[in-house]
Amino acid sequence: MTHETISSEAERRDLIGALDKHRGLLRQTVTGLSDEQARLRPTASALCLGGLIKHVSRAEQNWTNFITKGTSAVGKADATSFAAHLASFEMADDETLPGLLERYDAVARATDELILSLPSLDLAHPLPEAPWFEQGASWTARRALLHIIAETSQHAGHADIIRETIDGAKSMG
């Protein structure tokens, strides 16, 4: 085993470890809540805890699809994709918190398996054309995974504030 192989394995374990930490913090924010509580919007934001779980699941899956399938997996920046993005923050009446968490766990397992099985974290694809991406930029699998970690972390913080507003419980101190 070469030093490069060991570093690559260590990097992959570090990525999974960081994801696990922030996924755990996000999951902790919904522990013990009912579906009705997960739908509450107790802050000035339109965010709810169930919607955040749903959104992070969708975002993680979209970015892992980008890693494996390239630019076409992300879709176009059009009205339909923007509507789907907004809907990902909603916990629909027919959705349950256990169902959303089950899907999140399945997405997390698939992401972890992908991280361990990728031939290289340097695999890169061009980003789709969108106003929020630098024109002509490409992201490596590593960069997309770091984005997933950042997205999960940011939304875990949002969730912590929402949970504290609901019943005073805190997940991060």
N, CA and C atoms as an extended XYZ file, in Angstrom:
519
Properties=species:S:1:pos:R:3:atomname:S:1:resname:S:1:resid:I:1 pbc="F F F"
N         0.853       -1.177        0.000 N   MET     1
C         0.000        0.000        0.000 CA  MET     1
C         0.898        1.240        0.000 C   MET     1
N         0.666        2.127       -0.932 N   THR     2
C         1.488        3.324       -1.042 CA  THR     2
C         0.996        4.405       -0.080 C   THR     2
N         1.854        5.395        0.155 N   HIS     3
C         1.476        6.534        0.999 CA  HIS     3
C         0.270        7.258        0.413 C   HIS     3
N         0.227        7.360       -0.921 N   GLU     4
C        -0.899        8.022       -1.581 CA  GLU     4
C        -2.202        7.273       -1.325 C   GLU     4
N        -2.157        5.937       -1.366 N   THR     5
C        -3.352        5.128       -1.103 CA  THR     5
C        -3.810        5.316        0.328 C   THR     5
N        -2.876        5.313        1.270 N   ILE     6
C        -3.224        5.514        2.674 CA  ILE     6
C        -3.839        6.890        2.869 C   ILE     6
N        -3.257        7.924        2.273 N   SER     7
C        -3.796        9.277        2.384 CA  SER     7
C        -5.195        9.349        1.798 C   SER     7
N        -5.399        8.689        0.674 N   SER     8
C        -6.708        8.696        0.038 CA  SER     8
C        -7.742        8.023        0.936 C   SER     8
N        -7.369        6.897        1.534 N   GLU     9
C        -8.286        6.213        2.443 CA  GLU     9
C        -8.572        7.072        3.667 C   GLU     9
N        -7.551        7.722        4.202 N   ALA    10
C        -7.733        8.593        5.367 CA  ALA    10
C        -8.620        9.781        5.009 C   ALA    10
N        -8.420       10.347        3.833 N   GLU    11
C        -9.245       11.471        3.390 CA  GLU    11
C       -10.699       11.035        3.259 C   GLU    11
N       -10.931        9.882        2.702 N   ARG    12
C       -12.289        9.378        2.540 CA  ARG    12
C       -12.950        9.164        3.904 C   ARG    12
N       -12.204        8.601        4.843 N   ARG    13
C       -12.739        8.391        6.196 CA  ARG    13
C       -13.018        9.746        6.869 C   ARG    13
N       -12.150       10.726        6.622 N   ASP    14
C       -12.381       12.069        7.184 CA  ASP    14
C       -13.653       12.695        6.609 C   ASP    14
N       -13.877       12.545        5.316 N   LEU    15
C       -15.091       13.075        4.698 CA  LEU    15
C       -16.332       12.416        5.293 C   LEU    15
N       -16.303       11.098        5.420 N   ILE    16
C       -17.438       10.381        6.008 CA  ILE    16
C       -17.626       10.789        7.462 C   ILE    16
N       -16.529       10.935        8.195 N   GLY    17
C       -16.626       11.347        9.595 CA  GLY    17
C       -17.250       12.723        9.754 C   GLY    17
N       -16.852       13.662        8.904 N   ALA    18
C       -17.425       15.009        8.963 CA  ALA    18
C       -18.912       14.968        8.610 C   ALA    18
N       -19.257       14.215        7.585 N   LEU    19
C       -20.675       14.077        7.226 CA  LEU    19
C       -21.467       13.452        8.370 C   LEU    19
N       -20.941       12.387        8.956 N   ASP    20
C       -21.640       11.721       10.063 CA  ASP    20
C       -21.883       12.675       11.224 C   ASP    20
N       -20.897       13.493       11.549 N   LYS    21
C       -21.040       14.438       12.655 CA  LYS    21
C       -22.203       15.399       12.398 C   LYS    21
N       -22.230       16.003       11.228 N   HIS    22
C       -23.255       17.005       10.936 CA  HIS    22
C       -24.620       16.378       10.669 C   HIS    22
N       -24.631       15.182       10.077 N   ARG    23
C       -25.892       14.457        9.937 CA  ARG    23
C       -26.472       14.149       11.316 C   ARG    23
N       -25.606       13.734       12.222 N   GLY    24
C       -26.053       13.420       13.581 CA  GLY    24
C       -26.621       14.629       14.290 C   GLY    24
N       -25.961       15.780       14.133 N   LEU    25
C       -26.485       17.002       14.745 CA  LEU    25
C       -27.840       17.369       14.154 C   LEU    25
N       -27.987       17.216       12.849 N   LEU    26
C       -29.269       17.507       12.208 CA  LEU    26
C       -30.344       16.542       12.707 C   LEU    26
N       -30.028       15.263       12.753 N   ARG    27
C       -30.996       14.262       13.228 CA  ARG    27
C       -31.394       14.533       14.677 C   ARG    27
N       -30.434       14.960       15.472 N   GLN    28
C       -30.703       15.220       16.888 CA  GLN    28
C       -31.773       16.301       17.060 C   GLN    28
N       -31.847       17.234       16.133 N   THR    29
C       -32.822       18.324       16.262 CA  THR    29
C       -34.259       17.846       16.141 C   THR    29
N       -34.483       16.669       15.599 N   VAL    30
C       -35.859       16.177       15.448 CA  VAL    30
C       -36.185       15.033       16.402 C   VAL    30
N       -35.240       14.661       17.255 N   THR    31
C       -35.465       13.561       18.189 CA  THR    31
C       -36.649       13.865       19.097 C   THR    31
N       -37.587       12.925       19.130 N   GLY    32
C       -38.728       13.042       20.021 CA  GLY    32
C       -39.858       13.930       19.536 C   GLY    32
N       -39.760       14.450       18.320 N   LEU    33
C       -40.807       15.337       17.814 CA  LEU    33
C       -41.882       14.566       17.066 C   LEU    33
N       -43.077       15.116       17.078 N   SER    34
C       -44.179       14.579       16.287 CA  SER    34
C       -44.095       15.149       14.871 C   SER    34
N       -44.881       14.585       13.973 N   ASP    35
C       -44.955       15.116       12.613 CA  ASP    35
C       -45.435       16.567       12.642 C   ASP    35
N       -46.392       16.858       13.498 N   GLU    36
C       -46.929       18.227       13.587 CA  GLU    36
C       -45.841       19.206       14.031 C   GLU    36
N       -45.040       18.810       15.018 N   GLN    37
C       -43.947       19.677       15.468 CA  GLN    37
C       -42.898       19.851       14.365 C   GLN    37
N       -42.643       18.790       13.597 N   ALA    38
C       -41.652       18.861       12.514 CA  ALA    38
C       -42.105       19.794       11.395 C   ALA    38
N       -43.418       20.079       11.323 N   ARG    39
C       -43.951       20.989       10.303 CA  ARG    39
C       -44.005       22.450       10.784 C   ARG    39
N       -43.817       22.678       12.074 N   LEU    40
C       -43.931       24.035       12.621 CA  LEU    40
C       -42.889       24.970       12.013 C   LEU    40
N       -43.277       26.237       11.895 N   ARG    41
C       -42.380       27.305       11.431 CA  ARG    41
C       -42.380       28.399       12.500 C   ARG    41
N       -41.686       28.150       13.627 N   PRO    42
C       -41.780       29.049       14.766 CA  PRO    42
C       -40.893       30.291       14.697 C   PRO    42
N       -40.107       30.427       13.652 N   THR    43
C       -39.227       31.591       13.522 CA  THR    43
C       -39.713       32.464       12.368 C   THR    43
N       -39.042       33.564       12.151 N   ALA    44
C       -39.395       34.448       11.035 CA  ALA    44
C       -39.143       33.768        9.692 C   ALA    44
N       -38.326       32.735        9.697 N   SER    45
C       -38.027       31.969        8.490 CA  SER    45
C       -39.206       31.088        8.109 C   SER    45
N       -39.268       30.680        6.854 N   ALA    46
C       -40.287       29.738        6.393 CA  ALA    46
C       -39.832       28.291        6.586 C   ALA    46
N       -38.664       28.084        7.186 N   LEU    47
C       -38.120       26.741        7.350 CA  LEU    47
C       -38.817       25.973        8.459 C   LEU    47
N       -38.935       24.647        8.252 N   CYS    48
C       -39.428       23.737        9.285 CA  CYS    48
C       -38.447       22.566        9.364 C   CYS    48
N       -38.455       21.867       10.477 N   LEU    49
C       -37.488       20.793       10.683 CA  LEU    49
C       -37.658       19.650        9.684 C   LEU    49
N       -38.884       19.226        9.437 N   GLY    50
C       -39.108       18.159        8.453 CA  GLY    50
C       -38.646       18.571        7.067 C   GLY    50
N       -38.899       19.823        6.712 N   GLY    51
C       -38.455       20.336        5.422 CA  GLY    51
C       -36.940       20.368        5.304 C   GLY    51
N       -36.256       20.696        6.408 N   LEU    52
C       -34.795       20.706        6.361 CA  LEU    52
C       -34.235       19.300        6.149 C   LEU    52
N       -34.816       18.306        6.821 N   ILE    53
C       -34.383       16.916        6.605 CA  ILE    53
C       -34.608       16.536        5.137 C   ILE    53
N       -35.773       16.875        4.624 N   LYS    54
C       -36.110       16.554        3.226 CA  LYS    54
C       -35.161       17.262        2.264 C   LYS    54
N       -34.892       18.535        2.514 N   HIS    55
C       -34.021       19.305        1.631 CA  HIS    55
C       -32.592       18.756        1.633 C   HIS    55
N       -32.058       18.490        2.811 N   VAL    56
C       -30.682       18.000        2.883 CA  VAL    56
C       -30.568       16.641        2.204 C   VAL    56
N       -31.582       15.800        2.333 N   SER    57
C       -31.585       14.506        1.625 CA  SER    57
C       -31.520       14.725        0.118 C   SER    57
N       -32.355       15.630       -0.363 N   ARG    58
C       -32.416       15.909       -1.799 CA  ARG    58
C       -31.099       16.504       -2.300 C   ARG    58
N       -30.567       17.458       -1.540 N   ALA    59
C       -29.313       18.103       -1.953 CA  ALA    59
C       -28.170       17.095       -1.994 C   ALA    59
N       -28.080       16.255       -0.972 N   GLU    60
C       -27.015       15.255       -0.937 CA  GLU    60
C       -27.137       14.297       -2.118 C   GLU    60
N       -28.348       13.855       -2.384 N   GLN    61
C       -28.538       12.939       -3.509 CA  GLN    61
C       -28.229       13.625       -4.847 C   GLN    61
N       -28.655       14.870       -5.004 N   ASN    62
C       -28.360       15.590       -6.250 CA  ASN    62
C       -26.866       15.739       -6.477 C   ASN    62
N       -26.118       16.068       -5.420 N   TRP    63
C       -24.675       16.252       -5.595 CA  TRP    63
C       -23.950       14.928       -5.808 C   TRP    63
N       -24.423       13.852       -5.178 N   THR    64
C       -23.782       12.566       -5.475 CA  THR    64
C       -24.123       12.116       -6.894 C   THR    64
N       -25.317       12.459       -7.378 N   ASN    65
C       -25.639       12.184       -8.785 CA  ASN    65
C       -24.715       12.980       -9.705 C   ASN    65
N       -24.404       14.217       -9.334 N   PHE    66
C       -23.459       15.026      -10.097 CA  PHE    66
C       -22.101       14.317      -10.158 C   PHE    66
N       -21.659       13.792       -9.021 N   ILE    67
C       -20.365       13.108       -8.971 CA  ILE    67
C       -20.355       11.914       -9.916 C   ILE    67
N       -21.428       11.136       -9.928 N   THR    68
C       -21.429        9.897      -10.717 CA  THR    68
C       -21.869       10.084      -12.163 C   THR    68
N       -22.726       11.084      -12.423 N   LYS    69
C       -23.305       11.217      -13.760 CA  LYS    69
C       -22.936       12.509      -14.477 C   LYS    69
N       -22.361       13.444      -13.758 N   GLY    70
C       -21.946       14.687      -14.395 CA  GLY    70
C       -23.008       15.768      -14.383 C   GLY    70
N       -22.776       16.766      -15.190 N   THR    71
C       -23.574       17.981      -15.240 CA  THR    71
C       -25.051       17.724      -15.477 C   THR    71
N       -25.364       16.773      -16.338 N   SER    72
C       -26.767       16.517      -16.677 CA  SER    72
C       -27.588       16.080      -15.463 C   SER    72
N       -26.957       15.525      -14.449 N   ALA    73
C       -27.671       15.067      -13.257 CA  ALA    73
C       -28.182       16.217      -12.405 C   ALA    73
N       -27.592       17.384      -12.547 N   VAL    74
C       -27.988       18.538      -11.739 CA  VAL    74
C       -29.232       19.197      -12.305 C   VAL    74
N       -29.390       19.157      -13.586 N   GLY    75
C       -30.555       19.779      -14.211 CA  GLY    75
C       -30.289       21.234      -14.555 C   GLY    75
N       -31.264       21.828      -15.194 N   LYS    76
C       -31.132       23.214      -15.649 CA  LYS    76
C       -31.669       24.175      -14.596 C   LYS    76
N       -31.184       25.385      -14.644 N   ALA    77
C       -31.666       26.441      -13.753 CA  ALA    77
C       -32.885       27.078      -14.401 C   ALA    77
N       -34.032       26.400      -14.262 N   ASP    78
C       -35.266       26.910      -14.859 CA  ASP    78
C       -36.362       26.960      -13.794 C   ASP    78
N       -37.534       27.400      -14.176 N   ALA    79
C       -38.652       27.556      -13.236 CA  ALA    79
C       -39.036       26.232      -12.588 C   ALA    79
N       -39.000       25.143      -13.345 N   THR    80
C       -39.371       23.838      -12.805 CA  THR    80
C       -38.379       23.386      -11.733 C   THR    80
N       -37.088       23.530      -12.012 N   SER    81
C       -36.092       23.105      -11.028 CA  SER    81
C       -36.115       24.011       -9.803 C   SER    81
N       -36.379       25.297       -9.993 N   PHE    82
C       -36.469       26.204       -8.848 CA  PHE    82
C       -37.675       25.846       -7.984 C   PHE    82
N       -38.800       25.498       -8.607 N   ALA    83
C       -39.992       25.086       -7.853 CA  ALA    83
C       -39.715       23.803       -7.064 C   ALA    83
N       -39.007       22.862       -7.663 N   ALA    84
C       -38.651       21.621       -6.971 CA  ALA    84
C       -37.721       21.911       -5.795 C   ALA    84
N       -36.804       22.843       -5.999 N   HIS    85
C       -35.901       23.244       -4.916 CA  HIS    85
C       -36.700       23.817       -3.749 C   HIS    85
N       -37.621       24.726       -4.031 N   LEU    86
C       -38.437       25.326       -2.968 CA  LEU    86
C       -39.294       24.264       -2.277 C   LEU    86
N       -39.854       23.347       -3.040 N   ALA    87
C       -40.693       22.294       -2.472 CA  ALA    87
C       -39.892       21.365       -1.565 C   ALA    87
N       -38.596       21.275       -1.801 N   SER    88
C       -37.777       20.394       -0.965 CA  SER    88
C       -37.686       20.892        0.473 C   SER    88
N       -38.037       22.137        0.723 N   PHE    89
C       -38.033       22.687        2.079 CA  PHE    89
C       -39.366       22.486        2.794 C   PHE    89
N       -40.348       21.920        2.104 N   GLU    90
C       -41.693       21.727        2.658 CA  GLU    90
C       -41.870       20.291        3.129 C   GLU    90
N       -42.508       20.112        4.260 N   MET    91
C       -42.912       18.787        4.705 CA  MET    91
C       -44.391       18.657        4.362 C   MET    91
N       -44.674       17.905        3.317 N   ALA    92
C       -46.043       17.767        2.827 CA  ALA    92
C       -46.920       17.035        3.845 C   ALA    92
N       -48.207       17.226        3.726 N   ASP    93
C       -49.163       16.608        4.655 CA  ASP    93
C       -49.077       15.085        4.669 C   ASP    93
N       -48.717       14.496        3.536 N   ASP    94
C       -48.650       13.032        3.470 CA  ASP    94
C       -47.270       12.480        3.849 C   ASP    94
N       -46.349       13.344        4.232 N   GLU    95
C       -45.018       12.900        4.644 CA  GLU    95
C       -44.949       12.806        6.165 C   GLU    95
N       -44.170       11.841        6.625 N   THR    96
C       -43.969       11.675        8.057 CA  THR    96
C       -42.496       11.889        8.385 C   THR    96
N       -42.235       12.285        9.599 N   LEU    97
C       -40.853       12.454       10.026 CA  LEU    97
C       -40.091       11.128        9.964 C   LEU    97
N       -40.668       10.016       10.439 N   PRO    98
C       -39.943        8.741       10.282 CA  PRO    98
C       -39.654        8.401        8.815 C   PRO    98
N       -40.580        8.705        7.925 N   GLY    99
C       -40.354        8.444        6.501 CA  GLY    99
C       -39.241        9.313        5.931 C   GLY    99
N       -39.214       10.579        6.321 N   LEU   100
C       -38.150       11.478        5.855 CA  LEU   100
C       -36.796       11.037        6.392 C   LEU   100
N       -36.761       10.611        7.648 N   LEU   101
C       -35.500       10.148        8.242 CA  LEU   101
C       -35.028        8.841        7.608 C   LEU   101
N       -35.962        7.973        7.268 N   GLU   102
C       -35.604        6.719        6.595 CA  GLU   102
C       -34.958        7.014        5.240 C   GLU   102
N       -35.538        7.943        4.504 N   ARG   103
C       -34.970        8.329        3.207 CA  ARG   103
C       -33.599        8.970        3.395 C   ARG   103
N       -33.475        9.836        4.405 N   TYR   104
C       -32.192       10.493        4.687 CA  TYR   104
C       -31.121        9.451        4.999 C   TYR   104
N       -31.470        8.446        5.805 N   ASP   105
C       -30.516        7.384        6.121 CA  ASP   105
C       -30.090        6.617        4.876 C   ASP   105
N       -31.040        6.346        3.976 N   ALA   106
C       -30.718        5.624        2.736 CA  ALA   106
C       -29.781        6.457        1.863 C   ALA   106
N       -30.049        7.753        1.760 N   VAL   107
C       -29.187        8.641        0.979 CA  VAL   107
C       -27.792        8.684        1.611 C   VAL   107
N       -27.733        8.777        2.932 N   ALA   108
C       -26.442        8.832        3.634 CA  ALA   108
C       -25.635        7.558        3.389 C   ALA   108
N       -26.284        6.410        3.478 N   ARG   109
C       -25.571        5.145        3.222 CA  ARG   109
C       -25.021        5.104        1.797 C   ARG   109
N       -25.829        5.536        0.838 N   ALA   110
C       -25.378        5.537       -0.563 CA  ALA   110
C       -24.205        6.492       -0.755 C   ALA   110
N       -24.256        7.652       -0.104 N   THR   111
C       -23.146        8.608       -0.215 CA  THR   111
C       -21.880        8.025        0.380 C   THR   111
N       -21.986        7.426        1.557 N   ASP   112
C       -20.811        6.835        2.192 CA  ASP   112
C       -20.208        5.734        1.319 C   ASP   112
N       -21.058        4.915        0.734 N   GLU   113
C       -20.572        3.859       -0.167 CA  GLU   113
C       -19.879        4.459       -1.386 C   GLU   113
N       -20.453        5.547       -1.910 N   LEU   114
C       -19.838        6.214       -3.052 CA  LEU   114
C       -18.455        6.745       -2.688 C   LEU   114
N       -18.344        7.388       -1.547 N   ILE   115
C       -17.061        7.948       -1.117 CA  ILE   115
C       -16.004        6.854       -1.055 C   ILE   115
N       -16.372        5.704       -0.528 N   LEU   116
C       -15.407        4.610       -0.394 CA  LEU   116
C       -15.082        3.919       -1.715 C   LEU   116
N       -15.990        4.002       -2.677 N   SER   117
C       -15.796        3.245       -3.914 CA  SER   117
C       -15.307        4.074       -5.101 C   SER   117
N       -15.323        5.382       -4.990 N   LEU   118
C       -14.873        6.204       -6.124 CA  LEU   118
C       -13.430        5.883       -6.486 C   LEU   118
N       -13.141        5.743       -7.763 N   PRO   119
C       -11.751        5.494       -8.162 CA  PRO   119
C       -10.835        6.651       -7.751 C   PRO   119
N       -11.367        7.871       -7.773 N   SER   120
C       -10.573        9.039       -7.417 CA  SER   120
C       -11.494       10.173       -6.964 C   SER   120
N       -11.067       10.877       -5.925 N   LEU   121
C       -11.796       12.067       -5.488 CA  LEU   121
C       -11.520       13.249       -6.405 C   LEU   121
N       -10.591       13.072       -7.327 N   ASP   122
C       -10.253       14.124       -8.289 CA  ASP   122
C       -11.128       14.097       -9.538 C   ASP   122
N       -11.998       13.103       -9.649 N   LEU   123
C       -12.941       13.041      -10.769 CA  LEU   123
C       -13.692       14.369      -10.823 C   LEU   123
N       -13.745       14.997      -12.004 N   ALA   124
C       -14.349       16.335      -12.104 CA  ALA   124
C       -15.350       16.406      -13.245 C   ALA   124
N       -16.337       17.286      -13.048 N   HIS   125
C       -17.338       17.573      -14.071 CA  HIS   125
C       -17.555       19.083      -14.111 C   HIS   125
N       -17.899       19.610      -15.273 N   PRO   126
C       -18.255       21.033      -15.339 CA  PRO   126
C       -19.556       21.281      -14.577 C   PRO   126
N       -19.620       22.411      -13.919 N   LEU   127
C       -20.861       22.809      -13.256 CA  LEU   127
C       -21.871       23.231      -14.314 C   LEU   127
N       -23.145       23.059      -14.033 N   PRO   128
C       -24.150       23.513      -14.999 CA  PRO   128
C       -24.168       25.040      -15.055 C   PRO   128
N       -24.695       25.542      -16.130 N   GLU   129
C       -24.836       26.995      -16.235 CA  GLU   129
C       -25.938       27.446      -15.292 C   GLU   129
N       -25.580       28.337      -14.398 N   ALA   130
C       -26.537       28.902      -13.441 CA  ALA   130
C       -25.927       30.189      -12.897 C   ALA   130
N       -26.748       31.142      -12.525 N   PRO   131
C       -26.223       32.420      -12.042 CA  PRO   131
C       -25.387       32.292      -10.771 C   PRO   131
N       -25.579       31.227       -9.992 N   TRP   132
C       -24.862       31.072       -8.729 CA  TRP   132
C       -23.568       30.282       -8.865 C   TRP   132
N       -23.239       29.803      -10.061 N   PHE   133
C       -21.977       29.120      -10.307 CA  PHE   133
C       -21.089       29.981      -11.196 C   PHE   133
N       -19.795       29.904      -10.933 N   GLU   134
C       -18.831       30.582      -11.791 CA  GLU   134
C       -18.904       29.963      -13.183 C   GLU   134
N       -19.027       30.816      -14.186 N   GLN   135
C       -19.149       30.333      -15.562 CA  GLN   135
C       -17.904       29.546      -15.955 C   GLN   135
N       -18.132       28.352      -16.503 N   GLY   136
C       -17.044       27.510      -16.982 CA  GLY   136
C       -16.314       26.727      -15.902 C   GLY   136
N       -16.761       26.809      -14.654 N   ALA   137
C       -16.079       26.118      -13.560 CA  ALA   137
C       -16.403       24.627      -13.558 C   ALA   137
N       -15.486       23.866      -13.003 N   SER   138
C       -15.681       22.438      -12.775 CA  SER   138
C       -15.463       22.156      -11.295 C   SER   138
N       -16.139       21.136      -10.804 N   TRP   139
C       -15.924       20.687       -9.431 CA  TRP   139
C       -15.484       19.239       -9.452 C   TRP   139
N       -14.535       18.926       -8.587 N   THR   140
C       -14.135       17.542       -8.374 CA  THR   140
C       -15.155       16.880       -7.445 C   THR   140
N       -15.077       15.566       -7.369 N   ALA   141
C       -15.909       14.836       -6.401 CA  ALA   141
C       -15.626       15.361       -5.002 C   ALA   141
N       -14.365       15.610       -4.711 N   ARG   142
C       -13.973       16.135       -3.400 CA  ARG   142
C       -14.697       17.446       -3.108 C   ARG   142
N       -14.710       18.360       -4.082 N   ARG   143
C       -15.343       19.672       -3.889 CA  ARG   143
C       -16.853       19.515       -3.704 C   ARG   143
N       -17.480       18.622       -4.450 N   ALA   144
C       -18.918       18.380       -4.292 CA  ALA   144
C       -19.210       17.788       -2.910 C   ALA   144
N       -18.345       16.897       -2.434 N   LEU   145
C       -18.531       16.323       -1.094 CA  LEU   145
C       -18.353       17.379       -0.009 C   LEU   145
N       -17.391       18.265       -0.188 N   LEU   146
C       -17.221       19.365        0.774 CA  LEU   146
C       -18.455       20.268        0.775 C   LEU   146
N       -19.066       20.444       -0.393 N   HIS   147
C       -20.297       21.234       -0.483 CA  HIS   147
C       -21.430       20.539        0.286 C   HIS   147
N       -21.523       19.226        0.172 N   ILE   148
C       -22.540       18.469        0.917 CA  ILE   148
C       -22.329       18.655        2.419 C   ILE   148
N       -21.079       18.589        2.866 N   ILE   149
C       -20.779       18.787        4.284 CA  ILE   149
C       -21.190       20.189        4.723 C   ILE   149
N       -20.849       21.189        3.924 N   ALA   150
C       -21.203       22.577        4.259 CA  ALA   150
C       -22.716       22.757        4.312 C   ALA   150
N       -23.413       22.196        3.340 N   GLU   151
C       -24.884       22.294        3.281 CA  GLU   151
C       -25.510       21.637        4.510 C   GLU   151
N       -25.032       20.458        4.853 N   THR   152
C       -25.559       19.742        6.014 CA  THR   152
C       -25.294       20.524        7.294 C   THR   152
N       -24.095       21.033        7.427 N   SER   153
C       -23.726       21.806        8.615 CA  SER   153
C       -24.573       23.065        8.749 C   SER   153
N       -24.714       23.798        7.665 N   GLN   154
C       -25.493       25.031        7.690 CA  GLN   154
C       -26.936       24.748        8.095 C   GLN   154
N       -27.531       23.719        7.522 N   HIS   155
C       -28.924       23.427        7.826 CA  HIS   155
C       -29.094       22.796        9.209 C   HIS   155
N       -28.064       22.128        9.721 N   ALA   156
C       -28.118       21.640       11.103 CA  ALA   156
C       -28.185       22.829       12.060 C   ALA   156
N       -27.473       23.894       11.733 N   GLY   157
C       -27.554       25.113       12.541 CA  GLY   157
C       -28.932       25.748       12.480 C   GLY   157
N       -29.494       25.816       11.277 N   HIS   158
C       -30.868       26.327       11.149 CA  HIS   158
C       -31.816       25.486       11.998 C   HIS   158
N       -31.667       24.167       11.893 N   ALA   159
C       -32.553       23.254       12.613 CA  ALA   159
C       -32.419       23.430       14.122 C   ALA   159
N       -31.219       23.658       14.596 N   ASP   160
C       -31.000       23.850       16.027 CA  ASP   160
C       -31.776       25.062       16.541 C   ASP   160
N       -31.761       26.140       15.779 N   ILE   161
C       -32.499       27.349       16.166 CA  ILE   161
C       -34.008       27.070       16.172 C   ILE   161
N       -34.483       26.381       15.147 N   ILE   162
C       -35.912       26.076       15.069 CA  ILE   162
C       -36.317       25.189       16.245 C   ILE   162
N       -35.545       24.150       16.533 N   ARG   163
C       -35.877       23.249       17.638 CA  ARG   163
C       -35.877       23.997       18.965 C   ARG   163
N       -34.886       24.834       19.181 N   GLU   164
C       -34.846       25.589       20.425 CA  GLU   164
C       -36.073       26.492       20.558 C   GLU   164
N       -36.542       27.040       19.457 N   THR   165
C       -37.725       27.883       19.474 CA  THR   165
C       -38.983       27.071       19.783 C   THR   165
N       -39.027       25.818       19.320 N   ILE   166
C       -40.205       24.969       19.561 CA  ILE   166
C       -40.330       24.617       21.037 C   ILE   166
N       -39.239       24.091       21.643 N   ASP   167
C       -39.381       23.590       23.012 CA  ASP   167
C       -38.159       23.795       23.899 C   ASP   167
N       -37.214       24.601       23.438 N   GLY   168
C       -36.035       24.890       24.250 CA  GLY   168
C       -34.909       23.888       24.124 C   GLY   168
N       -35.147       22.760       23.454 N   ALA   169
C       -34.097       21.746       23.304 CA  ALA   169
C       -33.007       22.254       22.362 C   ALA   169
N       -31.760       21.889       22.671 N   LYS   170
C       -30.619       22.295       21.856 CA  LYS   170
C       -29.826       21.057       21.472 C   LYS   170
N       -29.294       21.077       20.268 N   SER   171
C       -28.450       19.960       19.855 CA  SER   171
C       -26.967       20.331       19.877 C   SER   171
N       -26.686       21.618       19.892 N   MET   172
C       -25.289       22.038       19.767 CA  MET   172
C       -24.822       22.905       20.931 C   MET   172
N       -25.324       22.694       22.099 N   GLY   173
C       -24.764       23.398       23.233 CA  GLY   173
C       -25.674       24.345       23.875 C   GLY   173
